[in-house]
Amino acid sequence: MSLPSTIQFSVEIPVYPERVYRAWLDGYEHSRFTGKKAEIEPRPAGLFTSLDKSVSGRLLRLVPHTLIEQTWQVHDLPLGEDSRIILRLQPTCIGCELSLFHYGVPYSLNTMMLSWWETNYLRPLRLYFEELIGDYVADMGDG
């Protein structure tokens, strides 16, 4: 196994941070945007599974509408015990910027994990909210 590294990326989402925060922590809505079953205990130390139980972990830290920290295991990938993610949500003039940091990723998996995140989370999340709001912009009441 190669040395652990951190991958990070940011994406604009066309809704307020509160909506993204809620969607990430609500099992029903998480299932809707990923298209696969999620079960989430939305509290510190709460357990979660997502993507039909192919991902699991524990919520470590929650700062309402701003930050989510979780342990993160993808069951068919050798991420290691220290794999965790931090999501930071910052308001912008068009909604929010979601910055995701994934710690403990073996360096040899960096490129593959960036693609995994884009396919399984970033693109579906962005499309989910774009479809929900249609032609409305974030400051017209989507929050």
C-alpha positions as CSV (number, residue, x, y, z in Angstrom):
1,M,0.0,0.0,0.0
2,S,1.3,3.5,-0.9
3,L,1.7,6.4,1.5
4,P,-1.6,8.2,2.4
5,S,-2.4,11.5,0.9
6,T,-5.2,14.0,0.8
7,I,-7.4,14.8,-2.2
8,Q,-9.5,17.9,-2.3
9,F,-11.8,19.7,-4.7
10,S,-14.6,22.3,-4.7
11,V,-17.8,22.6,-6.6
12,E,-20.5,25.3,-6.8
13,I,-24.0,24.0,-5.9
14,P,-26.9,26.3,-6.8
15,V,-28.6,26.2,-3.3
16,Y,-27.8,27.6,0.1
17,P,-25.4,25.7,2.4
18,E,-28.3,24.7,4.6
19,R,-29.9,22.6,1.8
20,V,-26.7,20.8,1.0
21,Y,-26.0,20.1,4.7
22,R,-29.5,18.7,5.1
23,A,-29.3,16.6,2.0
24,W,-26.0,15.1,3.0
25,L,-27.3,14.1,6.5
26,D,-30.8,13.0,5.6
27,G,-31.0,9.4,4.6
28,Y,-34.0,9.8,2.3
29,E,-32.6,12.9,0.5
30,H,-29.1,11.4,0.3
31,S,-30.6,8.3,-1.4
32,R,-32.5,10.6,-3.8
33,F,-29.4,12.5,-5.0
34,T,-27.1,9.4,-5.2
35,G,-29.8,7.1,-6.6
36,K,-28.8,4.5,-4.1
37,K,-29.9,3.6,-0.5
38,A,-28.5,5.6,2.4
39,E,-29.1,5.2,6.1
40,I,-27.7,8.0,8.3
41,E,-27.8,8.7,12.1
42,P,-27.4,12.5,11.8
43,R,-25.5,13.2,15.0
44,P,-21.9,13.1,16.2
45,A,-20.9,9.4,16.6
46,G,-23.8,8.4,14.4
47,L,-23.2,5.6,11.9
48,F,-24.0,5.8,8.2
49,T,-24.1,3.7,5.1
50,S,-24.6,5.0,1.6
51,L,-24.5,3.8,-2.1
52,D,-26.4,0.6,-1.1
53,K,-24.0,-0.1,1.8
54,S,-20.8,0.1,-0.3
55,V,-19.8,3.1,1.8
56,S,-19.9,3.3,5.6
57,G,-18.5,5.3,8.5
58,R,-19.2,7.4,11.5
59,L,-20.0,11.1,11.8
60,L,-17.2,12.7,13.8
61,R,-18.1,16.4,13.8
62,L,-21.0,18.5,12.7
63,V,-21.1,22.3,12.6
64,P,-24.6,23.1,11.3
65,H,-24.8,24.3,7.7
66,T,-20.9,24.7,7.6
67,L,-19.0,21.5,8.2
68,I,-19.4,17.7,8.2
69,E,-16.6,15.4,9.2
70,Q,-16.9,11.6,8.8
71,T,-14.8,8.5,8.7
72,W,-15.1,7.1,5.2
73,Q,-14.7,3.6,4.0
74,V,-15.5,2.4,0.5
75,H,-15.8,-1.4,0.9
76,D,-14.2,-2.4,-2.4
77,L,-11.2,-0.1,-2.0
78,P,-8.2,-0.3,0.3
79,L,-8.5,3.2,1.9
80,G,-7.1,2.3,5.3
81,E,-8.5,2.8,8.8
82,D,-7.7,6.5,8.9
83,S,-9.7,7.5,5.8
84,R,-12.0,10.4,6.6
85,I,-13.7,13.3,4.8
86,I,-14.4,16.9,5.7
87,L,-17.1,18.8,3.8
88,R,-17.0,22.6,4.1
89,L,-19.9,24.7,2.9
90,Q,-19.5,28.4,2.2
91,P,-22.3,30.6,0.9
92,T,-21.7,32.3,-2.5
93,C,-23.8,34.7,-4.6
94,I,-25.3,31.7,-6.5
95,G,-25.7,29.2,-3.7
96,C,-22.7,27.6,-2.0
97,E,-19.3,26.2,-2.6
98,L,-18.8,22.7,-1.3
99,S,-15.2,21.9,-0.6
100,L,-14.4,18.3,0.1
101,F,-11.2,17.0,1.6
102,H,-10.6,13.3,1.7
103,Y,-7.7,12.3,4.0
104,G,-6.0,9.0,4.2
105,V,-6.3,8.1,0.5
106,P,-3.4,5.9,-0.7
107,Y,-1.4,8.0,-3.2
108,S,-1.8,5.3,-5.8
109,L,-5.6,5.7,-5.7
110,N,-5.7,9.5,-6.0
111,T,-6.8,9.7,-9.7
112,M,-9.3,6.9,-9.3
113,M,-10.8,8.5,-6.1
114,L,-11.2,11.9,-7.8
115,S,-13.2,10.1,-10.6
116,W,-15.1,8.1,-8.0
117,W,-16.2,11.3,-6.1
118,E,-17.2,13.0,-9.3
119,T,-19.3,10.1,-10.5
120,N,-20.9,9.1,-7.2
121,Y,-21.3,12.4,-5.4
122,L,-20.4,15.7,-7.1
123,R,-22.2,15.3,-10.4
124,P,-25.3,13.7,-8.9
125,L,-25.5,16.3,-6.1
126,R,-25.2,19.2,-8.5
127,L,-27.7,17.7,-11.0
128,Y,-30.2,16.9,-8.1
129,F,-30.3,20.5,-7.0
130,E,-30.3,21.9,-10.6
131,E,-33.3,19.8,-11.3
132,L,-35.0,20.8,-8.1
133,I,-34.6,24.6,-8.6
134,G,-35.1,24.7,-12.3
135,D,-34.7,28.4,-13.4
136,Y,-34.7,29.8,-9.9
137,V,-31.5,31.2,-8.4
138,A,-30.5,30.6,-4.8
139,D,-31.4,34.0,-3.5
140,M,-35.0,33.6,-4.6
141,G,-36.0,31.4,-1.7
142,D,-34.5,28.0,-2.2
143,G,-32.6,28.1,1.2
